[in-house]
Amino acid sequence: MRFSKSALMGAGLGFVMGITFLIISLFQFDDAETNAKDVAMVSVLFGIPFSVIIGLGIGWAWGKFLGPNSLN
């Protein structure tokens, strides 16, 4: 399976956003409802992969509509 440059850049940006959301969620969770371990596990198992998939899709659409060399 081959991905275009724009799709891989979108996936990379999605990964960075997933890590950013993980850090933000670790500062904002409710101590009475959950703990830091559960928040981190959900972010790692669901948040980051979904962010990467969304970024991959956006990058693919960017390359499809604006051309494969639009990021050069």
ABEGO torsion letter per residue (X at the ends): XBBBAAAAAAAAAAAAAAAAAAAAAAAABBAAABBAAAAAAAAAAAAAAAAAAAAAAAAAAAAAAAEAAAAX
